[in-house]
Amino acid sequence: MKQEKITRFIRTEDANSKWFVVDATDKVLGRLATEIARVIRGKHKPIFTPNMDTGDFVIVVNADKIKMTGKRELQKTYFSHSGYPGGVRNTSYSELKEKAPDMIIHKAVKGMLPKNRLGRQLIKKLKVYADANHPHSAQKPETLSF
């Protein structure tokens, strides 16, 4: 008897979302961001469905202690445009690290997610904090190490 291959689609309600906490102390930005994006997207689960939100929540602490390799700390810039003529704003890595160190990890992970409404939904599962304290202890997050 021939066995049929059936594609199973998982509903978002059926994908049990867990909470993980990641310590960014002395981690390289890009390598950390790829692993976080993988967990948020749900690619580490056997029930991964590309068009559904099957991922987990990730809390990143100590974002101000992230590092970069080589000369990236001096050369990296963040580009934004207001939409008006002459509205280009370039921010260096060191300026952003002083002003908002949580945005460094947030921008790196957001760039690795899909550029559609699913990506905008998934980025809300990332919580980044500059220091070691976070308000999500009620969710009982598990420690995630890479």
N, C-alpha and C positions, 0 to 999 in steps of 0.2 A: 504494500500500500504506500502510495506516495504521500510524503508529509509536506504540507503547505507552509510556506514561510509567512508569518503574520507580523506586520509592523504594529507595535503597540505604542499608543500615544498616552503619555502621562499627563494628567491634569495637574495644575499648579497646587491644588489642595492636597493631592496625594503625595507630593514631594515633601517629605518631612524636613523642614528647614531647621538646621542646628545653628548654634552660635559658637564661633571660635574667636579666641583672642590671640593676637600675634604681637610679639615684642620686636620692634624694629631697631633695637640697639645694635649698632655696628653691622647692620645688614646693607648690602649693596642695593640701591634703589631699583634698578631694572629687574634684577633677579627676584626680589621680593614682590614687585608689582605683578610679574607674570604668574607667580604662584597664587597671589591673592585673586587675580582676575579669573584664574582657573577654578578656584573654589566658589567665587561669587556666581560664575556662570553655571556651575554644576557639572563640569566635565570630569570630575573625579568620581562621579557616581555612575553605576551601571544603568540607571534609568535616564541618562542624559537625553534630552530632546532639544534639538537646535532652536526650535521656535517657541519654547516654553521656559518659564522661570523655574528651574529645578535646583537652583543653587542655595548656598548657605549664607548666613550673615557673618561678616568679619569685622572684628574690632581691632584696630591697630593702635598700640600705645607706644610712647617714647618716639614719636615721629621726628622730634627735633634732633635725635641722635643717629639719623640715617646717614650713610656715607655714599660717596661716588668714587669711581675708580679713575685713575689718570688725571687729566687736566679738566675733567668735566665740571668741577666746582667753579672754575674760572671761566669756562667757555659757554656753559649752558645758559640759554635765555628762554623766557616764556613770552609768547606773542599773543596780543589781543588787539582787537579793532573795535572801536565804538560804533562804526557804521557811518560816521560822518567823515567828510574829506579831512585828511590830516589826522585822523583819529587813531593812529597806530601807537600802541603802548608796548614797549619791550621791558620786561622785568628780568633782572639777572637772578641766578640761583641764590646767591648770597643775600640779596634783598628780600626775596620771598622766604628764605629760611629765617630771617630775623622777624619779618612781619607776620607770616602765617605758615609755620612749618608743616601743618597738617595738609595744606593745599598741594604740597610737592607730591605726596603719595597719592592724593586724590586725583590730581591731573594725570599722573603716570598710569594709574589703574583705569581711569576713564578712557584714555587713549587706546587701551587694549580690549575694550568691550565693543559690541556692535554699535554702529552709528545709526540707530533707529529707535523706535519707541521701546523696544525690549531693553536696549542699552540704557536708556534713561530710567527705566524701571529698576534695572539691576544695580546701578550706581548708588541707589538709595539703601542698598544692603551693606554698604561700606561705611563704617564709623571710624574716623581717625582723630586721635587726641595727641597733643604735643607732649604731655607728661604721662606718668604711669597711672593716673586715676581715670576711671571711666564710670558713667552712671548706669551701666548695663549688668550689674551683678545679679539682678533679679532673674535674668535669663539663664544663669548658670553656664557661662561660656567655658568651653573646653580649650586647653592650650594647644595651639597648632604650631609645630616647628618644622622648618624646611631645611 
